[in-house]
Amino acid sequence: MHELPSEKVMGKTDFEIFPQPVAERRNRDHLHTLQFRQPTTLVDTIGTRYNGFKPYRMQLMPIRVHGEENPTYLAGITLAPLAHWQDA
């Protein structure tokens, strides 16, 4: 998604940007991270159906709003291209 202008992704769901299998996997990963309230390291896809996909190692972190018990947001950080981890 990094190569797309923000107006092309703002207000859209993963299902409107990614192919169905990618969107379903991303949704499962997000729900898992929120449910277990722990950072999750995974392989995610950077790109879109418009410009191709590249696998990257990502970390999802649940974020809680002050005073609330359950996390309501996720922060995703790209750690490195997957090839970097496979070569190490």
Stockholm file with secondary structure:
# STOCKHOLM 1.0

chainA/1-88         MHELPSEKVMGKTDFEIFPQPVAERRNRDHLHTLQFRQPTTLVDTIGTRYNGFKPYRMQLMPIRVHGEENPTYLAGITLAPLAHWQDA
#=GR chainA/1-88 SS CTTSCHHHHTTCCHHHHSCHHHHHHHHHHHHHHHHHTSCEEEEEEEEETTTEEEEEEEEEEEECCTTCSSCCEEEEEEEEEHHHHHHC
#=GC SS_cons        CTTSCHHHHTTCCHHHHSCHHHHHHHHHHHHHHHHHTSCEEEEEEEEETTTEEEEEEEEEEEECCTTCSSCCEEEEEEEEEHHHHHHC
//
